[in-house]
Amino acid sequence: MKMITTLCALLVIATAWAQTPTYTINVASSTMINPNARKLLGVSFDARTSMNLGQNNSVVPAGYYHPATGALLPDVQALWNRVPIAGVRYPGNPVIYNWNWKYTIGPVASRPAQTLGPNTPPQSLVFGFDEFMAMIASRGLSTRDVQIMVVIYPSVSEPDPAQGAADWVEYANAPNDGSNPGGGTDWAAIRAANGHPAPYNIRTWNIGNEPWSPNELNFDAAKYIPIAAPIIDAMLRIDATLHITLPAVGNANSAWNQALFNSAALAGKFHGLSPHYFYDEDASTPNPSVAQAQAALSSLAIAAQARGLTIIVGDHAHNAPTNDPDLAMRWQGALTTADFLLMTSQINNIELANFWIYGMPKAVWHPIRQNADGTYTLMAAAQLYETLLPFFLDQSLQTTVVNAGGGSAASIRASAFKSSNAAAASVIVANTDAQHDGKVVLPNLAGYLLERVNLVSASLNADTFQTTVAVPLADGTYSLPHAGILLFKFKQNLTAVALTSSPLVTDFNLPQNYPNPFNPATVISFQLPASSHVSLKVFDVTGREVATLMDGEMAAGKHSATFAPRDLAGGVYFYKLTAGKFSQTRKAVLMK
């Protein structure tokens, strides 16, 4: 009887093992989806991070920066420095509370007080616009990675939102040469007097936050367009090179989006669309699942691309319900956010994506939480971004998942990435199923050797997670537990490269691109006689940079890059290769 019981137990174990699905990750290594995939790891940052809660007539910081000094709180600094920022949207929700950017510049003592939100006393902001831009510079970001949210309603002391927006563009982008493009106040001179003589040159400006919401215009674009059009016109009169983005909602066929597409007042004046997604895995809520967000976003991206537009995901995050405000930042929310990020990396015209955070440990969506004992915790969602950064390389590659047993692969999401110099590659695989484990076959990336595999896992309600080394199972696959993520890191197989490389390169060379003229894409080849730091950039006829194709260390040999502009007008462009002391420029013609 004991032997029968033992055999039955072994049979159950064997059956369970046999039922564990095995997934194959197929990577089309020659098919690049997004040339700047790392930019998907952006954030939205709220301007009120130096707000004083004003409790009991004392100074109570709401955010990361002290309301009196503007300094980063010492206990927060080490954690905040760990949160990667590949792009940033600013200023967040103050734009719907009559916030005025002009009240956040100049000497702190002279900054007027303003109401920054419900149930907070009027106060001046120590961490203002210039301080925000200093933070961006300290993080090594380009101002081209900043998306400004424009106030579209009358604000405190500013009855005309078009004038307020135009003044902000002038303050941010106009040269301090007396040109004063807006007339009236010379905002560039004021910027210089505030210690910032050079323009910031902020490229991307989004008109409003969520004006389609029931709290604002209730999905009625007929109300939004007459508000947005004069604001856009005023801004473009100051700087015609701005990339204007418009808030979008739903799929391509939503009444709101169709109105934007077909508006004569907006035609030719905007660069892209900026949808928001607050997702969860609970079918009982009105929030979309990641799969539903994918359907809407894919539809919108296709329609945008057909019109020469791009997508900037202005805000996204897991839902933070009132009864559980930590949910979005614990492992459950972080895992769903990883699913969303991998999904967006497989859509080819997303320029930036910004994870919605408050710079406030006392608010919801707090990547850094202030605990009851006064200590701080870096929550799982922020830890996720920190962990993904080394694996979210420059370019995302076309990736699909197949259940080897023929079953569903709906709970498994994967994406592959490659560095622009081809020296490294990675594959990220997430299992969002909360109960069922799986196994993953080692992805095959031609020309690369496996360097390491990590497993990220935690219980769903955990504040933080664990990252461990993953080792192959007896059958060579890797275990992917429920609610877990596998991170595969690869390095270039130099032996394989040497075997297939062309004869020794003895000189720098930048041949003519092919085809030329071209549409929609052309290949730019070049060769290096020695390893060099390579910059390959494209400029329009005015000398304005329109694309960076390479920027980093590259090995000696022959290389190529594909230039496939989605949002550029037809005409003459120039591509310039700089490698060490070598520099050469050639002309390319885009036919549209």
Secondary structure as UniProt FT lines:
FT   HELIX           2..19
FT   STRAND          22..34
FT   TURN            35..36
FT   HELIX           37..40
FT   STRAND          42..45
FT   HELIX           47..50
FT   HELIX           55..57
FT   TURN            67..69
FT   HELIX           74..80
FT   TURN            81..82
FT   STRAND          88..90
FT   HELIX           93..96
FT   TURN            97..98
FT   HELIX           101..104
FT   HELIX           108..110
FT   TURN            118..119
FT   HELIX           129..138
FT   TURN            139..140
FT   HELIX           143..145
FT   STRAND          146..150
FT   TURN            156..157
FT   HELIX           161..173
FT   TURN            181..182
FT   HELIX           187..193
FT   TURN            194..195
FT   STRAND          204..207
FT   TURN            211..212
FT   TURN            214..219
FT   HELIX           221..238
FT   TURN            240..241
FT   STRAND          243..248
FT   TURN            252..253
FT   HELIX           255..262
FT   TURN            264..268
FT   STRAND          272..279
FT   TURN            283..284
FT   HELIX           290..306
FT   TURN            307..308
FT   STRAND          310..318
FT   TURN            322..323
FT   TURN            325..326
FT   HELIX           327..329
FT   HELIX           331..344
FT   TURN            345..346
FT   TURN            348..349
FT   STRAND          350..357
FT   TURN            361..362
FT   STRAND          368..370
FT   TURN            372..373
FT   STRAND          376..378
FT   HELIX           380..388
FT   TURN            389..391
FT   STRAND          395..403
FT   TURN            404..405
FT   TURN            410..411
FT   STRAND          412..418
FT   TURN            420..421
FT   STRAND          424..431
FT   STRAND          438..440
FT   TURN            446..447
FT   STRAND          448..457
FT   TURN            460..461
FT   STRAND          466..469
FT   TURN            474..475
FT   STRAND          478..480
FT   TURN            482..483
FT   STRAND          484..492
FT   HELIX           494..500
FT   STRAND          522..528
FT   STRAND          532..539
FT   TURN            541..542
FT   STRAND          545..554
FT   STRAND          557..563
FT   STRAND          571..579
FT   TURN            580..581
FT   STRAND          582..590
//
